[in-house]
Amino acid sequence: MSRRAKRLVRVSPIKVVIPYVAVSTLYLLSSDYILQKLVPNVDELIYFQTVKGIFFILATALLIYLWVKRITSGIQDSYENAMELRKKAEEQIRESEEKYWTLFNTSPIPMWIFEIKTLRFLLVNEAAVNQYGYSRQEFAKMTLEDIRPKEDIIDLYNSVPAFGRLKQKSRHQFRHLTKEGHLIHVRIDSSDVMYEGVKARLVLATNLTNEIQFRNELDVSNTRLKAAGQTAKLGYWTHDLTNGCITWSDEMFDIFERNREDFQVNIENLTNAFHPDHRGQLKTISPKKIPGRNYVEEEHKILAPDGRVKWILERIIPTNNDEGVPIRLDGIVLDITDRKKAEEAIALSNERFLKLSQVTTEAMIDWDIANKRVFWGEGFEKLFGHRPEENDLDFWQSHIHPEDAQRVKGSVRSAFFDRSSSVFLSEYRFVKADGSSAYVRHRGVVVRNEQGRVVRTVNAISDITDETAYLRQIEEQNQRLKEIAWIQSHVVRAPLATLKGLTNLLESQKTGNTEHDQLLSFIKDAADKLDVVINEVVQKAEVLQSLESDKVANLQK
């Protein structure tokens, strides 16, 4: 409405009538009085009064005309303005409705309008069609019950309040079914609307299926990660350098064997929790001392509440501000106490093995198959003149005498693959540094893992060259004794048997000659004595051979 129209509207009729009556009355009275003074003739007076009246009527009519014209003009302008404003308002409403329906139909979030009384779909957008698989024609014949699992129907009716009773912001999470029967999780945002004179509700259905699945997978992953951390004794901590706040994971309290309710995590308590020998190392992780690399990794000794010493491996990762100054530290702590104990035990075992290899007359081999490492004892230099390099895996095989290599390697493979065996024994020739060969006796013990695979062998190689030569000498002596025994029992005994046979024959044919008979008796006694001597020689040779054979067997063992 224009200012002029507003001004005319503010002028009330009473404000117009009262001045008009007052002015008219004053005009009539004053004009009649003046005419009576100026015109004494009655006829002339009546004529002038008539003219005066006609003039008054014309003047007031003109004034009324102008006034009414002014008012109607203002009203017409106001009407035209009002019609123009109405037209603009209708245009804006139409444009707003077009934008609203465009936004409704093109929204990537599934949306629909349903009648509160019947729960039937009144309108759905394209996203709802794509998400649920129904066409708009199919949706027009459906209700909310058709997209809900049967077991959720009661919850559906409980979740739909009457029109006007909906909270200003209503958000709920439900389960819906697609046309293919797939179950999805959606978040429902709704508000009351009037649609074509029907009390309805506008719904936005955001699909949360992937989010919930990801959240469930994340929960499972976190659970597994926490279980892995507990199994591996792995803890995590953070230190906000801006406010000094230190946060520990549950595994940190387990590693340090502190109670979460009783132990306050601060610098003082942490320092006291470390072993005195390692408390000085804590200063190296201050913000100004962190190297240019993106982490610091060190091993520390800590103290359990009962005074036991434990070992941890700690990796610290700094977060820097724009100026490169650390503002936050993140740390990962691994309990390596068991590993340290095992390393100490291995170091002690290696030290003992080294000392044993130094004093023994055997060449020792400690072969760590799992880690591909081998230790050669000092006996190789003492016995064979070799100084093999550490971890030279081919040294032993390359110095087995070629004629014995295949047999020895076969016995070793048999010991490896026979899970019921833990030792192996072999004798072969080993090539010395000067090119000569030494006879050796190789004893080995295999160590297997839980799966039965060999992970380590400990071996001792003895030089049995002199022993072998001695055994050969004994074998040669035994051979000579066998020959002597055979000669005694066969070569010598045969003539003796003939001689005894002849004496027996002559004795049966005695001539009566005393001298002759006495001589025959001497010959027979000599033959019998010789037979006894030969038997004793054979028996002693057999006993001596048996003793030498036992000695050889003992030496071979």
C-alpha positions as CSV (number, residue, x, y, z in Angstrom):
1,M,0.0,0.0,0.0
2,S,1.3,3.5,-1.0
3,R,1.9,6.3,1.5
4,R,-1.0,8.3,0.0
5,A,-3.4,5.5,0.5
6,K,-2.2,4.9,4.0
7,R,-2.7,8.6,4.7
8,L,-6.2,8.6,3.3
9,V,-7.1,5.5,5.3
10,R,-6.0,7.2,8.5
11,V,-8.5,10.1,7.8
12,S,-11.8,9.0,9.4
13,P,-15.2,10.3,8.2
14,I,-16.0,12.1,11.4
15,K,-12.8,14.1,10.9
16,V,-14.2,15.3,7.5
17,V,-17.8,16.0,8.5
18,I,-17.1,18.1,11.6
19,P,-14.9,20.7,9.8
20,Y,-17.4,20.7,6.9
21,V,-20.4,21.4,9.1
22,A,-18.5,24.1,11.0
23,V,-17.2,25.9,7.9
24,S,-20.7,25.6,6.2
25,T,-22.5,27.0,9.2
26,L,-20.1,29.8,9.6
27,Y,-20.3,30.6,5.9
28,L,-24.1,30.7,5.8
29,L,-24.4,32.8,8.9
30,S,-21.7,35.2,8.0
31,S,-22.9,35.6,4.3
32,D,-26.5,36.2,5.3
33,Y,-25.4,38.8,7.8
34,I,-23.3,40.6,5.3
35,L,-26.0,40.5,2.6
36,Q,-28.6,41.9,5.0
37,K,-26.3,44.8,5.7
38,L,-25.3,45.4,2.1
39,V,-28.6,44.7,0.3
40,P,-31.7,46.4,1.9
41,N,-34.0,45.4,-0.9
42,V,-35.8,42.2,0.0
43,D,-36.1,40.9,-3.6
44,E,-32.5,41.6,-4.3
45,L,-31.6,40.0,-1.0
46,I,-33.5,36.8,-1.9
47,Y,-31.8,36.8,-5.3
48,F,-28.3,37.1,-3.8
49,Q,-29.0,34.5,-1.2
50,T,-30.2,32.1,-4.0
51,V,-27.0,32.8,-5.9
52,K,-25.0,32.4,-2.7
53,G,-26.7,29.0,-2.1
54,I,-26.1,27.8,-5.6
55,F,-22.4,28.9,-5.3
56,F,-22.1,27.1,-2.0
57,I,-23.6,23.9,-3.4
58,L,-21.3,24.0,-6.5
59,A,-18.3,24.8,-4.4
60,T,-18.9,22.1,-1.9
61,A,-19.8,19.6,-4.7
62,L,-16.5,20.4,-6.3
63,L,-14.7,19.9,-3.1
64,I,-16.5,16.6,-2.4
65,Y,-15.7,15.5,-6.0
66,L,-12.1,16.3,-5.6
67,W,-12.0,14.6,-2.2
68,V,-13.8,11.5,-3.4
69,K,-11.7,11.3,-6.6
70,R,-8.6,11.6,-4.4
71,I,-9.8,8.8,-2.2
72,T,-10.8,6.5,-5.1
73,S,-7.5,7.1,-6.8
74,G,-5.7,6.1,-3.7
75,I,-7.9,3.1,-3.2
76,Q,-7.3,2.1,-6.8
77,D,-3.6,2.4,-6.5
78,S,-3.7,0.4,-3.3
79,Y,-5.8,-2.3,-5.0
80,E,-3.4,-2.4,-7.9
81,N,-0.5,-2.6,-5.5
82,A,-2.2,-5.3,-3.5
83,M,-3.0,-7.3,-6.7
84,E,0.6,-7.0,-7.8
85,L,1.9,-8.1,-4.4
86,R,-0.6,-11.0,-4.5
87,K,0.6,-12.0,-7.9
88,K,4.2,-11.8,-6.8
89,A,3.4,-13.8,-3.6
90,E,1.6,-16.5,-5.7
91,E,4.6,-16.6,-8.1
92,Q,6.9,-17.0,-5.2
93,I,4.7,-19.7,-3.7
94,R,4.7,-21.5,-7.1
95,E,8.4,-21.2,-7.4
96,S,8.9,-22.4,-3.8
97,E,6.6,-25.3,-4.5
98,E,8.5,-26.1,-7.7
99,K,11.8,-25.9,-5.8
100,Y,10.4,-28.0,-3.0
101,W,9.2,-30.8,-5.3
102,T,12.4,-30.6,-7.3
103,L,14.4,-30.9,-4.1
104,F,12.0,-33.7,-3.0
105,N,12.3,-35.7,-6.2
106,T,16.1,-35.2,-6.8
107,S,17.2,-35.6,-3.2
108,P,19.8,-38.4,-2.9
109,I,18.1,-39.4,0.4
110,P,15.0,-41.5,0.1
111,M,11.9,-39.5,1.0
112,W,8.2,-40.1,1.1
113,I,4.9,-38.7,2.4
114,F,2.5,-41.1,4.0
115,E,-1.0,-40.7,5.5
116,I,-0.9,-40.9,9.2
117,K,-4.4,-42.5,9.5
118,T,-3.8,-45.4,7.0
119,L,0.0,-45.4,6.8
120,R,-0.3,-45.6,3.0
121,F,2.3,-44.0,0.8
122,L,1.1,-40.7,-0.8
123,L,4.2,-39.7,-2.6
124,V,7.8,-41.1,-3.0
125,N,10.9,-39.7,-4.6
126,E,13.3,-41.3,-7.0
127,A,15.9,-42.2,-4.3
128,A,13.2,-44.2,-2.4
129,V,12.4,-46.1,-5.7
130,N,16.0,-46.9,-6.2
131,Q,16.7,-48.0,-2.6
132,Y,13.6,-50.2,-2.1
133,G,13.2,-51.5,-5.7
134,Y,9.4,-50.6,-5.9
135,S,8.0,-48.4,-8.7
136,R,5.9,-45.4,-7.9
137,Q,2.8,-47.2,-9.0
138,E,3.7,-50.1,-6.6
139,F,4.4,-47.6,-3.8
140,A,0.9,-46.1,-4.4
141,K,-0.7,-49.4,-3.4
142,M,1.5,-50.0,-0.4
143,T,1.6,-49.0,3.3
144,L,4.5,-48.8,5.7
145,E,3.7,-52.3,6.8
146,D,5.0,-53.6,3.5
147,I,8.5,-52.4,4.0
148,R,8.8,-53.6,7.6
149,P,9.7,-57.1,8.9
150,K,6.7,-58.9,10.4
151,E,8.3,-58.9,13.8
152,D,8.6,-55.1,13.7
153,I,4.9,-54.3,12.9
154,I,4.0,-53.6,16.5
155,D,7.0,-51.2,16.9
156,L,5.8,-49.5,13.7
157,Y,2.4,-48.5,15.1
158,N,4.0,-47.5,18.4
159,S,6.4,-45.2,16.6
160,V,3.7,-43.3,14.7
161,P,2.2,-40.6,16.9
162,A,-1.0,-38.7,16.0
163,F,-0.9,-35.6,13.8
164,G,0.4,-32.6,15.8
165,R,1.9,-34.7,18.5
166,L,5.1,-35.3,16.8
167,K,8.1,-33.8,18.6
168,Q,9.8,-30.9,16.9
169,K,12.8,-33.1,16.0
170,S,11.9,-36.8,15.6
171,R,14.7,-39.2,14.7
172,H,14.6,-43.0,15.1
173,Q,16.4,-46.1,13.7
174,F,14.4,-48.9,12.2
175,R,14.8,-52.0,10.0
176,H,13.3,-52.0,6.5
177,L,12.8,-54.6,3.8
178,T,13.5,-54.0,0.1
179,K,11.5,-55.6,-2.7
180,E,14.1,-58.4,-3.0
181,G,13.8,-59.1,0.7
182,H,17.1,-57.6,1.8
183,L,17.1,-56.2,5.3
184,I,18.5,-52.7,5.7
185,H,18.9,-50.3,8.6
186,V,17.6,-46.8,8.2
187,R,17.5,-43.6,10.2
188,I,14.1,-41.9,10.0
189,D,13.7,-38.1,10.3
190,S,10.0,-37.1,10.0
191,S,7.8,-34.0,10.4
192,D,4.0,-33.3,10.1
193,V,2.7,-31.9,6.8
194,M,-0.7,-31.3,5.1
195,Y,-0.7,-32.9,1.7
196,E,-3.8,-32.3,-0.5
197,G,-5.9,-31.7,2.6
198,V,-4.7,-35.0,4.2
199,K,-2.9,-35.1,7.5
200,A,0.4,-36.7,6.5
201,R,4.0,-37.0,7.5
202,L,7.2,-36.3,5.5
203,V,9.9,-38.9,6.1
204,L,13.6,-38.9,5.2
205,A,15.1,-42.5,5.3
206,T,18.9,-42.5,5.5
207,N,20.4,-45.9,4.8
208,L,22.7,-46.9,7.7
209,T,23.4,-50.5,6.6
210,N,26.9,-49.9,5.4
211,E,27.7,-47.7,8.4
212,I,26.4,-50.2,10.9
213,Q,28.2,-53.0,9.1
214,F,31.4,-51.0,9.1
215,R,30.8,-50.2,12.8
216,N,30.3,-53.9,13.6
217,E,33.4,-54.8,11.7
218,L,35.3,-52.0,13.4
219,D,34.0,-53.3,16.8
220,V,35.1,-56.8,15.8
221,S,38.5,-55.5,14.6
222,N,38.9,-53.5,17.8
223,T,38.0,-56.6,19.9
224,R,40.5,-58.7,18.0
225,L,43.1,-55.9,18.2
226,K,42.6,-55.6,22.0
227,A,42.8,-59.4,22.3
228,A,45.9,-59.4,20.2
229,G,47.4,-56.6,22.3
230,Q,46.6,-58.6,25.5
231,T,48.0,-61.8,23.9
232,A,51.1,-60.0,22.6
233,K,51.4,-57.9,25.8
234,L,51.3,-54.7,23.7
235,G,50.2,-51.4,25.2
236,Y,49.5,-47.9,23.9
237,W,49.9,-44.5,25.5
238,T,49.6,-40.8,24.6
239,H,51.2,-37.7,26.1
240,D,49.7,-34.3,25.2
241,L,52.7,-32.0,25.6
242,T,50.5,-28.9,25.6
243,N,48.7,-29.8,28.8
244,G,50.8,-32.6,30.2
245,C,48.0,-35.1,30.1
246,I,49.2,-38.8,29.8
247,T,46.7,-41.5,28.8
248,W,47.3,-45.3,29.2
249,S,45.5,-48.2,27.6
250,D,44.4,-51.1,29.8
251,E,47.4,-53.2,28.5
252,M,49.8,-50.6,29.8
253,F,48.5,-51.2,33.4
254,D,48.9,-54.9,32.8
255,I,52.5,-54.6,31.6
256,F,53.5,-52.3,34.5
257,E,51.4,-54.4,36.8
258,R,49.7,-51.3,38.2
259,N,46.0,-50.9,39.3
260,R,44.1,-48.4,37.3
261,E,42.2,-47.2,40.3
262,D,45.3,-46.7,42.5
263,F,48.1,-45.7,40.0
264,Q,48.1,-42.1,38.8
265,V,49.8,-41.8,35.5
266,N,52.2,-38.8,35.8
267,I,55.9,-38.1,35.1
268,E,56.9,-38.7,38.8
269,N,55.2,-42.1,39.1
270,L,56.4,-43.2,35.6
271,T,60.0,-42.3,36.5
272,N,59.8,-44.4,39.7
273,A,58.3,-47.3,37.7
274,F,61.5,-47.5,35.6
275,H,64.6,-49.3,36.8
276,P,67.2,-46.9,38.2
277,D,69.7,-47.9,35.5
278,H,67.3,-46.7,32.8
279,R,65.7,-43.7,34.4
280,G,68.3,-41.5,32.7
281,Q,67.1,-42.7,29.3
282,L,63.7,-41.0,29.8
283,K,65.3,-37.6,29.3
284,T,66.2,-38.6,25.8
285,I,62.6,-38.6,24.7
286,S,61.9,-35.0,25.6
287,P,60.5,-32.9,22.8
288,K,63.8,-31.2,22.1
289,K,65.8,-34.4,21.9
290,I,63.7,-36.3,19.4
291,P,65.8,-37.1,16.3
292,G,64.8,-36.1,12.7
293,R,63.3,-39.5,12.0
294,N,59.7,-40.1,12.8
295,Y,60.1,-42.3,15.8
296,V,62.4,-43.3,18.7
297,E,62.8,-47.0,19.7
298,E,64.5,-48.2,22.8
299,E,64.5,-51.0,25.3
300,H,64.0,-50.3,28.9
301,K,64.0,-52.1,32.3
302,I,61.0,-51.4,34.5
303,L,60.2,-52.5,38.0
304,A,57.1,-54.4,39.1
305,P,55.5,-53.5,42.4
306,D,57.2,-56.5,44.1
307,G,60.6,-55.4,42.8
308,R,60.9,-57.8,39.8
309,V,62.7,-56.5,36.8
310,K,60.9,-56.6,33.5
311,W,61.9,-55.5,30.0
312,I,59.9,-53.4,27.5
313,L,60.4,-52.3,23.9
314,E,59.1,-48.8,23.5
315,R,58.5,-46.9,20.2
316,I,57.7,-43.2,20.5
317,I,56.1,-41.3,17.6
318,P,56.0,-37.4,17.9
319,T,53.4,-35.1,16.3
320,N,54.7,-31.7,15.5
321,N,53.0,-28.3,15.0
322,D,53.7,-26.0,12.0
323,E,56.9,-24.8,13.6
324,G,58.2,-28.4,13.9
325,V,57.9,-28.5,17.7
326,P,56.4,-31.8,19.1
327,I,53.0,-31.2,20.7
328,R,52.1,-34.8,21.2
329,L,53.8,-38.2,21.8
330,D,52.3,-41.5,20.9
331,G,53.9,-44.6,22.3
332,I,53.7,-48.4,21.7
333,V,55.0,-50.6,24.5
334,L,55.8,-54.3,24.1
335,D,56.6,-56.6,27.0
336,I,59.8,-58.4,26.0
337,T,60.6,-59.9,29.4
338,D,60.3,-63.5,28.1
339,R,62.4,-62.7,25.1
340,K,65.1,-61.1,27.2
341,K,65.2,-64.1,29.5
342,A,65.5,-66.4,26.5
343,E,68.3,-64.3,25.0
344,E,70.1,-64.3,28.3
345,A,69.7,-68.1,28.5
346,I,70.9,-68.5,24.9
347,A,73.8,-66.1,25.6
348,L,74.8,-68.2,28.7
349,S,74.4,-71.4,26.7
350,N,76.5,-70.0,23.9
351,E,79.1,-68.9,26.4
352,R,79.2,-72.4,27.9
353,F,79.3,-73.9,24.5
354,L,82.2,-71.6,23.5
355,K,84.2,-72.5,26.6
356,L,83.5,-76.2,26.1
357,S,84.7,-75.9,22.5
358,Q,87.9,-74.3,23.7
359,V,88.8,-77.0,26.1
360,T,87.5,-80.1,24.3
361,T,89.6,-82.1,21.8
362,E,86.6,-82.3,19.5
363,A,85.4,-79.9,16.7
364,M,82.1,-78.5,17.8
365,I,79.3,-77.3,15.4
366,D,76.2,-75.4,16.5
367,W,73.9,-75.1,13.6
368,D,70.8,-72.8,14.1
369,I,68.8,-73.9,11.1
370,A,65.8,-71.7,11.8
371,N,67.9,-68.5,11.6
372,K,70.5,-69.9,9.2
373,R,73.4,-69.3,11.5
374,V,76.3,-71.7,12.4
375,F,79.0,-71.6,15.0
376,W,82.3,-73.5,14.4
377,G,84.3,-74.5,17.4
378,E,88.0,-73.9,17.8
379,G,88.6,-77.7,17.4
380,F,88.5,-77.3,13.6
381,E,91.7,-75.4,13.7
382,K,93.4,-77.6,16.4
383,L,92.5,-80.9,14.7
384,F,92.2,-80.1,11.0
385,G,94.0,-76.7,10.6
386,H,90.9,-75.0,9.3
387,R,89.5,-71.6,10.5
388,P,86.0,-71.6,9.0
389,E,84.1,-68.3,8.8
390,E,81.1,-67.9,11.0
391,N,77.8,-68.7,9.2
392,D,79.7,-70.5,6.4
393,L,77.0,-73.2,5.8
394,D,78.9,-75.0,3.1
395,F,82.2,-75.5,4.9
396,W,81.4,-78.9,6.5
397,Q,79.9,-80.5,3.4
398,S,82.7,-79.2,1.1
399,H,85.4,-80.9,3.2
400,I,83.9,-84.4,3.4
401,H,86.0,-86.9,1.4
402,P,84.3,-87.3,-2.0
403,E,84.1,-91.1,-1.6
404,D,82.2,-90.7,1.7
405,A,80.1,-87.6,1.0
406,Q,77.0,-89.3,-0.4
407,R,76.9,-91.9,2.4
408,V,77.3,-89.2,5.1
409,K,74.7,-86.9,3.7
410,G,72.3,-89.7,3.4
411,S,72.7,-90.6,7.1
412,V,72.1,-86.9,8.0
413,R,69.0,-86.7,5.9
414,S,67.7,-89.9,7.5
415,A,68.2,-88.4,10.9
416,F,66.4,-85.2,9.9
417,F,63.3,-86.9,8.4
418,D,63.0,-89.7,11.0
419,R,61.0,-87.9,13.7
420,S,61.6,-90.7,16.1
421,S,65.3,-90.1,16.0
422,S,67.1,-87.3,17.9
423,V,70.8,-88.4,17.3
424,F,72.9,-89.5,14.5
425,L,76.4,-91.1,14.3
426,S,78.7,-91.5,11.3
427,E,82.3,-92.1,10.5
428,Y,84.0,-90.8,7.5
429,R,87.1,-89.1,6.1
430,F,87.4,-85.3,6.5
431,V,89.9,-83.3,4.3
432,K,92.3,-81.3,6.4
433,A,93.8,-77.9,5.5
434,D,97.0,-79.6,4.2
435,G,95.0,-81.8,1.9
436,S,95.4,-85.0,3.8
437,S,92.4,-86.9,5.2
438,A,91.6,-87.6,8.8
439,Y,89.2,-90.3,9.9
440,V,86.5,-88.7,12.1
441,R,83.6,-89.8,14.2
442,H,80.6,-87.4,13.9
443,R,78.0,-87.4,16.6
444,G,75.0,-85.1,16.3
445,V,71.9,-84.2,18.3
446,V,68.8,-82.7,16.6
447,V,66.4,-80.3,18.2
448,R,62.8,-80.2,16.8
449,N,60.0,-77.7,17.1
450,E,56.4,-78.5,18.1
451,Q,55.7,-79.5,14.5
452,G,58.6,-82.0,14.5
453,R,60.8,-80.0,12.2
454,V,64.5,-79.8,12.9
455,V,65.4,-76.2,14.0
456,R,68.9,-76.8,15.4
457,T,71.7,-79.4,15.6
458,V,74.6,-79.6,18.0
459,N,77.5,-81.7,16.7
460,A,80.9,-83.0,17.8
461,I,83.5,-84.3,15.4
462,S,86.4,-86.4,16.8
463,D,89.6,-87.2,15.1
464,I,89.9,-91.0,15.2
465,T,92.8,-91.4,12.7
466,D,95.2,-92.8,15.4
467,E,92.4,-95.0,16.8
468,T,91.6,-96.2,13.3
469,A,95.3,-97.1,12.7
470,Y,95.5,-98.9,16.0
471,L,92.3,-100.8,15.2
472,R,93.9,-101.8,11.9
473,Q,97.0,-103.0,13.7
474,I,94.9,-105.1,16.0
475,E,93.0,-106.5,13.1
476,E,96.2,-107.4,11.4
477,Q,97.5,-109.0,14.6
478,N,94.2,-110.9,14.9
479,Q,94.7,-112.1,11.4
480,R,98.1,-113.4,12.2
481,L,96.8,-115.2,15.3
482,K,94.2,-116.7,13.2
483,E,96.8,-118.0,10.8
484,I,98.9,-119.3,13.7
485,A,95.9,-121.0,15.2
486,W,95.0,-122.5,11.8
487,I,98.6,-123.7,11.3
488,Q,98.6,-125.2,14.8
489,S,95.2,-126.8,14.4
490,H,95.7,-128.0,10.8
491,V,99.3,-128.0,9.6
492,V,101.0,-129.2,12.8
493,R,98.3,-131.4,14.0
494,A,98.1,-133.5,10.8
495,P,101.7,-134.9,11.1
496,L,101.2,-135.3,14.8
497,A,98.0,-137.2,14.2
498,T,99.9,-139.4,11.7
499,L,102.7,-139.9,14.2
500,K,100.3,-140.9,17.0
501,G,98.6,-143.3,14.6
502,L,101.9,-145.0,13.7
503,T,102.9,-145.3,17.4
504,N,99.6,-146.9,18.2
505,L,100.1,-149.3,15.3
506,L,103.6,-150.2,16.4
507,E,102.5,-150.6,20.0
508,S,99.9,-153.2,18.9
509,Q,102.7,-155.1,17.1
510,K,105.2,-155.5,20.0
511,T,108.3,-157.7,19.1
512,G,109.2,-158.5,22.7
513,N,112.4,-156.4,22.3
514,T,112.6,-154.4,25.5
515,E,114.8,-151.7,24.0
516,H,112.5,-151.4,21.0
517,D,109.4,-151.2,23.2
518,Q,110.9,-148.7,25.5
519,L,111.8,-146.5,22.6
520,L,108.3,-146.7,21.2
521,S,106.9,-145.7,24.6
522,F,109.1,-142.6,24.6
523,I,107.9,-141.7,21.1
524,K,104.2,-142.0,22.2
525,D,104.7,-139.9,25.3
526,A,106.4,-137.2,23.3
527,A,103.5,-137.2,20.8
528,D,100.9,-136.9,23.5
529,K,102.8,-134.1,25.2
530,L,103.1,-132.3,21.8
531,D,99.4,-132.7,21.3
532,V,98.7,-131.1,24.7
533,V,101.1,-128.2,23.8
534,I,99.3,-127.6,20.5
535,N,95.9,-127.6,22.1
536,E,97.1,-125.0,24.6
537,V,98.6,-122.9,21.9
538,V,95.3,-123.0,19.9
539,Q,93.2,-122.2,23.0
540,K,95.5,-119.2,24.0
541,A,95.4,-117.9,20.4
542,E,91.6,-118.0,20.4
543,V,91.3,-116.3,23.8
544,L,93.8,-113.6,22.7
545,Q,91.8,-113.1,19.5
546,S,88.6,-112.8,21.4
547,L,90.1,-110.2,23.7
548,E,91.4,-108.1,20.8
549,S,88.0,-108.3,19.1
550,D,86.3,-107.0,22.2
551,K,88.9,-104.2,22.4
552,V,88.2,-103.2,18.8
553,A,84.4,-103.3,19.4
554,N,84.9,-101.0,22.5
555,L,87.0,-98.6,20.6
556,Q,84.5,-98.4,17.8
557,K,81.8,-97.5,20.2
